Amino acid sequence: MNRTDVTRQGLQHARPGREALTGAAGTGATTSRRRAGEQPMVPDAAFGSYYGKPIINRPVWQSPDIPGYLFAGGLAGAASLLGAGAAVTGRPVLARVAKLGALAAAGLGGVGLVHDLGRPSRFLNMLRVLKPTSPMSVGSWILSFYGAAATAAAGAELTGRFPRLGTAATFASAAAGPLLASYTAALVADTAVPAWHDGYREMPFVFVSSAATAAGGLGLLGAPLHENSPARRLAVVGAVGELVAAKLMERRMGLSAEPYHQGFAGTCRRAGEALTAVGLVAAVVGGRRHRLAAAVSGAALMAASAFTRWGIFHAGLQSADDPKYTVVPQRRRLQAAASAATPAG
C-alpha cells in the first residue's frame, strides 16, 4: 500500500495517475513545467461571478435625496462657521446671508433624508440611542443639535429679538458645523461599497473642502463686495483643497477609482472640476472688484460642490454593481500579504 505524506511542498510518495495532484497551483511540479514552457491543459481561472451578478448589495439610498442631503449638509455646516466669523468681524450682511443659507440648506437636507427614510418616525427612532461606533447614529444627533442651533440663530437674525440667545446659537451652530460637514464622509466610507470604502482616508478632506467651497460660493453670491473677502478666501481654499484631496484619493485607490471616471459619475466629476476652475478664476480675478464676477464665481462654486457629491454618490452605486471592484482588490491584497509572509529563500 502506498504511504502518502502531506508536506508544505505537497503530497509526498504519491503514485502518479490515481493519486496525482489536480489543480494544485503553485506546487513545485506545476511551477517547473511552466518554467520549461509547457502549456497547462486547463487554463488559469479567470475572475467571474455567478451570472455576472453583483457580489454586494447595491445601496438602497436614492437620488436626489441622499446626494442632495450630502451637499446640503456640507453647505449648512460650513455656512454656519462662515456666519459666526462674519458676525465677529463686523460683516452683518455676510453673517445674515450665511445664517439664513445654513438654515435653508439644513432644512432641505433634512427633507431629503426623511423622504429617503420613508417616514419621519424612522429618523426619530434613530435618536432613541446613541451608538458612538455608528456614524449614522452619531450623525443623527449631530443633525438634531445643529438644526436646533441653526434655527435659533436664524430666528434671532430675522426678528432682531433675543440677541444673546442668537449669539449663543450662532456659536453653537458654528461648533457643530464642521461635524455636520464631515460625518457624512465617515457614513459612506463605513460601508462595503468599494468606491466609498477604499477612499476612507481622504474622503473626509474631500467632503470638508467641498463644503467650504459651497459656503464660500454662497457668501460670494449674496454678500456685497466690501464684505465678501472671508467668503472669497474660504471658497479658494476649499476649491483647491477639494481638487488636491480628490486626486490623492483616486491615485491611492487604484482600480476602485475607475467608477469616478465612468458613466454618470464621471460626467458629474468632470462638470464639477470645470465649474471649480471657472469659479476659482472668477473669484481671484474679479471677485473683489466686480459684483457680477463675484456672483458668477459663487454660483459656479456652489454648483461644482453639488456635482462633486452627485459624482461620489453615483460612483459608489456603479462600483457596487460591478463585482470586479469588490473581488479584484481583495485578491491583490491577499496576494501581497502572502508574498510578504513568504520567506525570501
C-alpha positions, 0 to 999 in steps of 0.5 A, spaced: 500 500 500 502 506 498 504 511 504 502 518 502 505 524 506 502 531 506 508 536 506 508 544 505 511 542 498 505 537 497 503 530 497 509 526 498 510 518 495 504 519 491 503 514 485 502 518 479 495 517 475 490 515 481 493 519 486 496 525 482 495 532 484 489 536 480 489 543 480 494 544 485 497 551 483 503 553 485 506 546 487 513 545 485 511 540 479 506 545 476 511 551 477 517 547 473 513 545 467 511 552 466 518 554 467 520 549 461 514 552 457 509 547 457 502 549 456 497 547 462 491 543 459 486 547 463 487 554 463 488 559 469 481 561 472 479 567 470 475 572 475 467 571 474 461 571 478 455 567 478 451 570 472 455 576 472 451 578 478 453 583 483 457 580 489 454 586 494 448 589 495 447 595 491 445 601 496 438 602 497 439 610 498 436 614 492 437 620 488 436 626 489 435 625 496 441 622 499 446 626 494 442 632 495 442 631 503 450 630 502 451 637 499 446 640 503 449 638 509 456 640 507 453 647 505 449 648 512 455 646 516 460 650 513 455 656 512 454 656 519 462 657 521 462 662 515 456 666 519 459 666 526 466 669 523 462 674 519 458 676 525 465 677 529 468 681 524 463 686 523 460 683 516 452 683 518 450 682 511 455 676 510 453 673 517 445 674 515 446 671 508 450 665 511 445 664 517 439 664 513 443 659 507 445 654 513 438 654 515 435 653 508 440 648 506 439 644 513 432 644 512 432 641 505 437 636 507 433 634 512 427 633 507 431 629 503 433 624 508 426 623 511 423 622 504 429 617 503 427 614 510 420 613 508 417 616 514 419 621 519 418 616 525 424 612 522 429 618 523 426 619 530 427 612 532 434 613 530 435 618 536 432 613 541 440 611 542 446 613 541 451 608 538 458 612 538 461 606 533 455 608 528 456 614 524 449 614 522 447 614 529 452 619 531 450 623 525 443 623 527 444 627 533 449 631 530 443 633 525 438 634 531 443 639 535 445 643 529 438 644 526 436 646 533 442 651 533 441 653 526 434 655 527 435 659 533 440 663 530 436 664 524 430 666 528 434 671 532 437 674 525 430 675 522 426 678 528 432 682 531 429 679 538 433 675 543 440 677 541 444 673 546 440 667 545 442 668 537 449 669 539 449 663 543 446 659 537 450 662 532 456 659 536 453 653 537 451 652 530 458 654 528 461 648 533 457 643 530 458 645 523 464 642 521 461 635 524 455 636 520 460 637 514 464 631 515 460 625 518 457 624 512 464 622 509 465 617 515 457 614 513 459 612 506 466 610 507 463 605 513 460 601 508 462 595 503 461 599 497 468 599 494 468 606 491 466 609 498 470 604 502 477 604 499 477 612 499 476 612 507 482 616 508 481 622 504 474 622 503 473 626 509 478 632 506 474 631 500 467 632 503 470 638 508 473 642 502 467 641 498 463 644 503 467 650 504 467 651 497 459 651 497 459 656 503 464 660 500 460 660 493 454 662 497 457 668 501 460 670 494 453 670 491 449 674 496 454 678 500 456 685 497 463 686 495 466 690 501 464 684 505 465 678 501 473 677 502 472 671 508 467 668 503 472 669 497 478 666 501 474 660 504 471 658 497 479 658 494 481 654 499 476 649 499 476 649 491 483 647 491 483 643 497 477 639 494 481 638 487 488 636 491 484 631 496 480 628 490 486 626 486 490 623 492 484 619 493 483 616 486 491 615 485 491 611 492 485 607 490 487 604 484 482 600 480 476 602 485 477 609 482 475 607 475 467 608 477 469 616 478 471 616 471 465 612 468 458 613 466 454 618 470 459 619 475 464 621 471 460 626 467 458 629 474 466 629 476 468 632 470 462 638 470 464 639 477 472 640 476 470 645 470 465 649 474 471 649 480 476 652 475 471 657 472 469 659 479 476 659 482 478 664 476 472 668 477 473 669 484 481 671 484 480 675 478 474 679 479 471 677 485 473 683 489 472 688 484 466 686 480 459 684 483 457 680 477 464 676 477 463 675 484 456 672 483 458 668 477 464 665 481 459 663 487 454 660 483 459 656 479 462 654 486 456 652 489 454 648 483 461 644 482 460 642 490 453 639 488 456 635 482 462 633 486 457 629 491 452 627 485 459 624 482 461 620 489 454 618 490 453 615 483 460 612 483 459 608 489 452 605 486 456 603 479 462 600 483 457 596 487 454 593 481 460 591 478 463 585 482 470 586 479 471 592 484 469 588 490 473 581 488 479 584 484 482 588 490 481 583 495 485 578 491 491 583 490 491 584 497 491 577 499 496 576 494 501 581 497 500 579 504 502 572 502 508 574 498 510 578 504 509 572 509 513 568 504 520 567 506 525 570 501 529 563 500 
